[in-house]
Each structure stands twice: as structure tokens, then as C-alpha cells.
Amino acid sequence: MSTHKTLDDLFKAVGLKGLKVLVRADLNVPMADGKITDTTRIERVAGTLTELSDRGAKVIVLSHFGRPKGAPEAKYSLAPVAAALEPFLGRKVAFAHDCIGDLATKSIDALPNGGVIVLENTRFHAGEENNDPDFAAALAANGNVYVNDAFSCAHRAHASTEAIAHELPSYAGRAMEAELKALDAALGNPTHPVVAIVGGAKVSTKISLLGNLVKKVDALVIGGGMANTFLAAQGKAVGKSLCERDLFDTARHILANARSANCEIILPTDVVVAKEFKAGAPCVTVPVSEVPEDSMILDVGVDTLAYIAGRIETAKTVVWNGPLGAFEMSPFDTGTVTAARHVAMLTKMGSLISVAGGGDTVAALNEAGATEDFTYVSAAGGAFLEWMEGIELPGVAALARN
């Protein structure tokens, strides 16, 4: 695990009263009709902002929002998000219409000790996505120290996540610290046996992930549409199921690597099939050797689920990314929901460390009512996946180097 400093190190090093602390948050929240539809990211950064504010720091929040093309666009302003922060912090939140220059400086100077201000979208400047050192220096000019609490943006080498950490003493915020601890417990330095569950539609998006996992885990459950490609690569007929025929060699290569690494690959032995993909479609469970030509595989069967449950019971650590079936639609959510509840129950009993992440995964765990009982559920999509692939994340590496 990288050695990075946390807020505790900051508190030991300096008094915070009046200290200007630049906090990189991820306020890129989903919006519909001007209303935030999911406040998870705000909730996660609220702890860090409150702690700094309570100690008398001037808390200056940096974030991107949406995908403007390096210039201001009204629909991508962070102003409504700044207002939405207030109830979570229990205090007023100021807003500045730029993140660098005179406008930002004057607004920050007007801030009282303990005050919180959100600066305008960093992506309104081309220097942000170019990781431009001059733009990073202009951001850094507004603070005395830098705190990164946006793990979900750590896979991007942008000015507000990477270059800025070369300009100021840098620390991990509470959400970043919790995420890095959880990830270390899951794959960095886990308690074995480790079982990984990887699902989702396509092998093509997760080749590096599977390649990294077979070297690190004791058993790898492959579900979702990805499993069909592995089954077909072994000569099984998969009917009309989603399947990437151009990746058969890749699938066989991953299976061979798993054998040499002594990692058990768990593929479905029975599956739920239907002739059409719609809610409540008539479906049957068949062995994987008997999938009808006119049907598609949409979930794992009961025998497969029982085997997965048994393997989970022998594990000390479970890492999860992606659903086991077409969980968006009943009855094809049964496999994912059943397995998720089993992991949640064992975690609650204290016999398992469970870490999950990825957009579909979070949605599936929420549907199963299992999120609260997992050890840690990451709200980061791309950053979580890249970390599972074994890629060094620029935002985390910059903190460690600082």
C-alpha cells in the first residue's frame, strides 16, 4: 500500500485556524431537472469538509462537473451543487465563479475561519484535463495545503488531482483514506483465501482485470454475459446469448493462466434461459450443456449458486465487481441478489471482509439490500476498476510521492 499522509498527519503538523486548505472532492453528481438524484458523493466528502471546518480552516473545494470542453458552460456550473452541500455540512457554503485568478482569490479572502467555499468547475479551463503545471500552480496559489478526497477521480492525471500535489504539502482526506484501506484489505494485502466475483456483459472491458485477478485470488467466479464467452470458448453451445466470439483465444489464455497460478475459475454449471429478454419472460433452468438454440442465458442456476455460496463460506475476503446475470430485470436478478445477500450475511457475522465497486455493482447491491452490510462499497467506477487491474493511479501516486 502506498504511504500517503492523512488528515491526522496534517493535524499533528500545523494549527488549522485560518489555514487555507484546498480539498479536491468529487462533486460530479447525477442531476435531473436541476435536482441531484444521488447524493452519495456529497455524503462521502462531507466528513472531511466538516472536520477541517470545525478546526477553523478555510475550506476551499475543487471539483469538476460534467464534460465541458475546457471553457465555461452554464449547464456545467457547480453553483447548484454548492447550495446542495449546505444541509450535509450544517453550515453555509459560499461559491466563487472561477477556480483561479482574482475572482477566486477575493472570494477566499472574504471567507471567515471555518468557512467553506466551492470554486467553479475546474474543467472550465483547458489546463485541467491537460494536467498543465501552470494551471495547477494557479490553483495551488489559493491554498496552503492540499487534500485529495476524490478517489473516484484518482485514475486521471489532471491538474487538480495530480500536478497540484507537486505544488503543496498533500494529504489524503477521510473518504480517500477509507477507500485505500479497504482496497489494501481486498487485494493489496488481503487475508486468504480470497474469492473474486466478476460479472458484467463483456470480457473485452475486463481482460486486464481478469488477468490481474488470477494472479492474486484463490478462486474467481465469472458471471454475467462474460461467462457465456468462456463457456463457448470451451465448446459449449450458448444459443442466442450475448457472446464475444473474437475473444475465445483470450478466454482460453485466461483459463490457462489461472491453472498455472492455482486459481480456481468458477463458471456456471447450470443457467436460467429464456427466449426473450423482458421482465417476467417464461424461463427454465438447464445444465450448461443443454442450452436451446433459440434461447439466451440470463442468469446462473441454483446448482451454480449453491457452489458459489460454498466457496464464499471458505473465503476470508471477497472482492466483487459486476452482476452474475441480467439483474436489471426480474426474475433474472435472483443469482446476483442471492449471492450478494450471502456475502452480506457472512460479513455481518464477522467471518468475511467484503469489498465491492463499479456502477452496476452498487446498483445490484442496493437492490439486494446488501450494501450496508458489506465491509466497503466503493462509489468509484473507473478508478476502482483500474485499481483492480493493478494499474497505479496518478492521483494516489502523487500523494505517496509528496
Buried (B, 14 or more C-beta within 10 A) or exposed (E): EBEBBBBEEBBEEEEBEEBBBBBBBBBBBEBEEEEBEEBBBBEBBBBBBBBBBEBBBBBBBBBBBEEBEEEBBEEBBBBBBBBBBEEBBEBEBBBBBBBBEEBBBEBBEEBEEBBBBBBBBBBBBBBBBBBBBEBBBBBBBBBBBBBBBBBBBBBBBBBBBBBBBBBBBBBBBBBBBBBBBBBBBBBBEBEEBBBBBBBBBBBEEBBBBBBBBBEBBBBBBBBBBBBBBBBBBEEBEBBBBBBBEEBBEBBEBBBEBBEEBEBBBBBBBBBBBBBEBEEEBEBEBBEBEEBEEEBBBBBBBEBBBEBBBEBBEEBBBBBBBBBBBBBBBEBBBBBBBBBBBBBBBBBBEEEBBBBBBBBBBBBBBEBBEBBEBBBBBBBBBBBBBBBBBBBEBBBBBBBBEB
